[in-house]
């Protein structure tokens, strides 16, 4: 497969602050590549540089043969962008928005009209196309936001956290849309801080933290980095203080690490079932009431925890 | 170019879908104009437009019946709120006061004027003409005085002609002999004098003036308030348009535009075009509405069109300038509202600019309102496009300079690309 995107030591500074610290990666034609990282990791800045909105402080990227620094207009013709926040004219209808944005991508006449109708069908809003966007639900607005990025059939679609702040049903619809687009041959660069989304969608994942790409590979390759471990999740009550249990859990035999987020204790271990009884015993001793228990196979969350010592949601 | 136009039209569409903006752009200036006109009696038949007290000097070198009658006209109770006449002994002194901008105009009635109009004892005097010495810095005030004077003289002409025709017909019909013509003429002259001094019959309620083409125009308070208010609210419109540049940035549509194959120049050009189109649409709608609903005569249509475009261009420059200075859409809104009111006050939209201190009069020249108002007054008083060279040139220059400064400021602020 050929690379549609090749980023080389891409960096962006704001004064003394380094938002992105020289990231390098490639995206192959036809794949879904996810940039996974917590808020503030540098995902949006990276995507903004790749989409030519921000000028990199150093480094470059080649997209479909065009340099983002030397041939930005060439890049803009082959990419589609779905920004994190809605970027629509709310006083225009969905159709009027699509027509306007299509014109900005150089479409016109019958080709534009046909493509707008096609996209409206694709995002499931053909019957409400003439309603003003401001009358739509959050999920419908998100779908229009995605539709705008698809109008000119881009070779590479950038989607910057497109599911932030929406209901589960709309989220599911968006994930299905991404998969469908990919099946039609579209290459997608998807940023998210939801491990599940990256796991479900991606052929390959780049994990980004504090502006650095700290891991890159398929999900299988990445989980291998944390070894053959499992995660035992102990859910405690809202009135409990799980932190008192962490030190005890860490001292148990066969426990690699233990951490707490909100009311959820994660214990990384080679075998969750072998430590289950000890963990519950320790909780009882400390007076921490456990509501439920999960055992998770190695995943991207564990990889991030392993690499940074923090959870993705920290 | 096409994308620039498309962005401009999109902005116009958005503005015309914003009810709050429409109220301030169209309803507010229209209602304020109507309100001002009601206050000044535009709809009650009383056309007294408030106490203007235009300072003038009358030099009566005639000291005869018609000269005295003209002095009486300007001192009549009907014009008490409009004119503040002062008698001056010499023409030179009166002209000097006009030159010093202390008077709006001087009327110099030459010696023998009455005799040149009414033959006395069979002697027809030399052709004497009244001199109207106008202050170019006070075109409206001078125009009003000239209108009153014109009407007096037009009435005088009518009477003189009718007198000559009457005497000729009396001789032709044999009612009087040619020898009796002098006596009959003298009697008619007496009646003419009486009529000329009767201001109620010499002037209609409306002040009228004659154009070079011989057409008659009304000086209507609406002709002053309608452009004043339209121009004041034009400043709102351009600041609203400027605000939309920063609002698009905040709402994410500007960054989204920047990642389409559209250049920064096309985008900025489109936004400017949108502001210009919206402003022009606002002005033409208000002009159309006042013309249709109140039969307001704005003057030479070609002059109105060019002046509107020039005024909107100048105002757009200011809209861009405050946008370039501001950091947020809210700041543009605040600056725009402040500018709208300040410009309206110093440009003479509420008070006669001639009644302001000289430094305020000079300051008013930085406002598009003052130049455009000057142009609209010229048109309302019968001027044509040819008479608008100065205000149009001033407005275009103002717009161009402000656009260049704003473009430089936008560049410095990296509005388009980070």
Interface residues (C-beta under 8 A of the other chain):
Chain A: X48 X51 X52 X53 X54 X55 X73 X76 X77 X79 X81 X83 X85 X86 X87 X88 X89 X91 X92 X96 X100 X101 X103 X104 X105 X106 X148
Chain B: X3 X6 X10 X13 X14 X17 X18 X251 X252 X253 X255 X256 X257 X258 X259 X260 X261 X262 X263 X417 X418
